[in-house]
Amino acid sequence: MARTKKTTYTQRIAQFATVGMPAPVQKVATSKLGSRLFLLLIPILIATGVIGVSFSGGIPTLTFNRDRAQAVGRQLEADAMRAAERVRQANDPTYR
């Protein structure tokens, strides 16, 4: 006997949020893992300014800021390099 698939709350929210998006995006965003990532990453991208939300006539419009995305990427890369350097120094007493 086959079980029916149950949709989680995050999948239902992602289904509602992706109503106007293309079908491949909806399929990924409403999968079990995709919905969790979608609900985690969207607020982070909005908070960092990579995605902007504006309301016109009560309808939200999303805009993507490519320059801000590149700046955030460079900052993350620099932070990762500094963290790796600290880990190397902490694990190797003869390092430098």
C-alpha positions as CSV (number, residue, x, y, z in Angstrom):
1,M,0.0,0.0,0.0
2,A,1.5,3.3,-1.0
3,R,1.5,6.2,1.4
4,T,0.4,9.7,0.3
5,K,3.0,12.4,0.4
6,K,2.4,14.9,3.2
7,T,3.3,18.5,2.6
8,T,5.0,20.3,5.5
9,Y,4.2,23.8,6.6
10,T,7.3,25.1,5.0
11,Q,6.3,23.6,1.7
12,R,2.8,25.1,2.0
13,I,4.3,28.6,2.7
14,A,6.7,28.2,-0.2
15,Q,3.8,27.1,-2.5
16,F,2.0,30.3,-1.6
17,A,5.1,32.5,-2.0
18,T,6.0,31.1,-5.4
19,V,2.6,31.4,-7.1
20,G,3.7,33.7,-9.9
21,M,7.1,32.1,-10.5
22,P,8.0,29.7,-13.3
23,A,7.2,26.0,-12.8
24,P,10.9,24.8,-12.4
25,V,11.4,27.4,-9.6
26,Q,8.2,26.4,-7.9
27,K,9.2,22.7,-8.0
28,V,12.5,23.3,-6.4
29,A,11.2,25.8,-3.9
30,T,8.4,23.5,-2.8
31,S,10.5,20.3,-2.3
32,K,11.2,19.4,1.3
33,L,14.8,20.6,1.3
34,G,14.1,23.5,-1.1
35,S,11.3,24.9,1.0
36,R,13.5,25.1,4.1
37,L,16.3,26.7,2.2
38,F,13.9,29.1,0.5
39,L,12.4,30.3,3.8
40,L,15.9,30.6,5.3
41,L,17.6,32.4,2.4
42,I,15.0,34.9,1.3
43,P,14.9,36.9,4.6
44,I,18.8,36.8,4.6
45,L,18.9,38.1,1.1
46,I,16.4,40.8,1.8
47,A,18.3,41.9,5.0
48,T,21.6,42.2,3.2
49,G,20.0,44.2,0.4
50,V,20.6,41.7,-2.4
51,I,16.8,41.4,-2.9
52,G,14.6,44.4,-2.6
53,V,10.9,44.4,-2.0
54,S,8.6,47.2,-3.0
55,F,4.9,47.4,-2.9
56,S,2.9,49.0,-5.7
57,G,-0.8,49.0,-5.4
58,G,-0.7,46.3,-2.7
59,I,1.3,43.9,-4.9
60,P,4.9,43.1,-3.8
61,T,7.6,43.4,-6.4
62,L,11.0,41.8,-6.0
63,T,14.2,43.3,-7.4
64,F,17.6,41.8,-7.6
65,N,20.6,44.0,-6.9
66,R,23.6,42.4,-8.8
67,D,26.1,45.0,-7.5
68,R,25.1,44.4,-3.9
69,A,25.2,40.6,-4.4
70,Q,28.8,40.9,-5.7
71,A,29.8,43.1,-2.8
72,V,28.3,40.6,-0.3
73,G,30.1,37.7,-2.1
74,R,33.4,39.5,-1.8
75,Q,32.8,40.2,1.9
76,L,32.0,36.6,2.6
77,E,35.1,35.5,0.7
78,A,37.3,37.8,2.8
79,D,35.7,36.7,6.0
80,A,36.2,33.0,5.1
81,M,39.9,33.7,4.3
82,R,40.4,35.4,7.7
83,A,38.6,32.5,9.5
84,A,40.7,29.9,7.7
85,E,43.9,31.8,8.7
86,R,42.8,31.9,12.3
87,V,42.1,28.1,12.3
88,R,45.6,27.5,10.7
89,Q,47.2,29.6,13.4
90,A,45.3,27.9,16.2
91,N,46.1,24.4,15.0
92,D,49.7,24.8,14.1
93,P,52.0,26.5,16.7
94,T,54.9,26.7,14.2
95,Y,52.8,28.4,11.6
96,R,54.4,31.8,11.0
